[in-house]
Amino acid sequence: MLDAKTGIKEHAYEIMLGFSQAFGSFDKALSALRGGKFRFSFTKWVAATIIACAAIAYLWMNPQIASQIGLWLSNPVNFIAVAAVAALIAYILWKAKK
């Protein structure tokens, strides 16, 4: 490109015109030059999955904590409280969809 008789700007125009002719339109040529993109969106579901996997791994590595949580949930008041919080979260997520 530096050895060309014309300037860099004219050489870039020539290359882009060649690409646009090869791809049929200027927009397709630009998208081909940019290449494919990896589209990943970090949503609340991805975050919930990561948190759940981390919690399962933590409980797997510390079984004594898992047994303590089981004992705590064996109390009906605690179990109802956890179920109410889960139902409230489900209701909020359901309302957010609408």
C-alpha positions as CSV (number, residue, x, y, z in Angstrom):
1,M,0.0,0.0,0.0
2,L,2.9,2.3,0.7
3,D,4.5,1.5,-2.7
4,A,1.4,2.6,-4.6
5,K,1.7,5.5,-7.0
6,T,-1.5,6.9,-5.7
7,G,-2.2,8.2,-2.2
8,I,-3.5,6.0,0.6
9,K,-6.9,7.5,0.4
10,E,-7.3,6.7,-3.3
11,H,-6.0,3.2,-2.7
12,A,-8.5,2.6,0.1
13,Y,-11.3,3.8,-2.2
14,E,-10.1,1.4,-4.9
15,I,-10.1,-1.5,-2.5
16,M,-13.5,-0.6,-1.1
17,L,-15.0,-0.3,-4.6
18,G,-13.5,-3.7,-5.4
19,F,-15.1,-5.2,-2.3
20,S,-18.4,-3.6,-3.0
21,Q,-18.4,-5.0,-6.6
22,A,-17.5,-8.4,-5.3
23,F,-20.2,-8.5,-2.6
24,G,-22.9,-6.7,-4.6
25,S,-23.4,-3.8,-2.3
26,F,-21.5,-1.5,-0.1
27,D,-23.3,-2.7,3.1
28,K,-22.4,-6.3,2.4
29,A,-18.8,-5.4,1.8
30,L,-18.6,-3.5,5.1
31,S,-20.2,-6.4,7.0
32,A,-17.7,-8.8,5.4
33,L,-14.8,-6.6,6.4
34,R,-16.0,-6.4,10.0
35,G,-16.4,-10.2,10.2
36,G,-18.8,-12.2,12.3
37,K,-19.5,-11.1,15.8
38,F,-20.0,-13.3,18.8
39,R,-23.2,-12.1,20.3
40,F,-23.6,-12.8,24.0
41,S,-25.9,-10.9,26.2
42,F,-25.6,-11.2,29.9
43,T,-29.2,-11.5,31.1
44,K,-30.7,-12.2,34.5
45,W,-31.2,-15.8,33.5
46,V,-27.4,-16.2,32.8
47,A,-26.7,-14.6,36.2
48,A,-29.2,-16.8,37.9
49,T,-27.6,-19.9,36.3
50,I,-24.1,-18.8,37.4
51,I,-25.2,-18.2,40.9
52,A,-27.1,-21.5,41.1
53,C,-24.1,-23.4,39.8
54,A,-21.8,-21.7,42.3
55,A,-24.2,-22.5,45.1
56,I,-24.4,-26.2,44.1
57,A,-20.6,-26.4,43.8
58,Y,-20.2,-24.7,47.3
59,L,-22.6,-27.1,48.9
60,W,-21.0,-30.1,47.1
61,M,-17.6,-29.1,48.6
62,N,-19.1,-28.4,52.1
63,P,-21.6,-31.2,52.9
64,Q,-21.9,-30.1,56.5
65,I,-23.4,-26.8,55.4
66,A,-25.9,-28.7,53.2
67,S,-27.0,-30.8,56.2
68,Q,-27.4,-27.6,58.3
69,I,-29.6,-26.1,55.6
70,G,-31.6,-29.3,55.5
71,L,-32.1,-29.1,59.3
72,W,-33.1,-25.4,59.1
73,L,-35.6,-26.2,56.3
74,S,-37.1,-29.0,58.3
75,N,-38.7,-26.4,60.5
76,P,-42.1,-25.6,58.9
77,V,-41.9,-21.9,59.5
78,N,-38.6,-21.6,57.8
79,F,-39.8,-23.8,54.9
80,I,-42.9,-21.6,54.4
81,A,-40.8,-18.5,54.5
82,V,-38.5,-19.8,51.8
83,A,-41.5,-20.9,49.7
84,A,-43.1,-17.5,50.1
85,V,-40.0,-15.7,49.0
86,A,-39.7,-18.0,45.9
87,A,-43.3,-17.4,45.1
88,L,-42.8,-13.6,45.4
89,I,-39.8,-13.8,43.1
90,A,-41.7,-15.9,40.5
91,Y,-44.7,-13.4,40.7
92,I,-42.4,-10.4,40.1
93,L,-40.7,-12.1,37.2
94,W,-44.1,-13.1,35.7
95,K,-45.4,-9.5,36.0
96,A,-42.2,-8.2,34.4
97,K,-42.9,-10.3,31.3
98,K,-46.2,-8.6,30.8
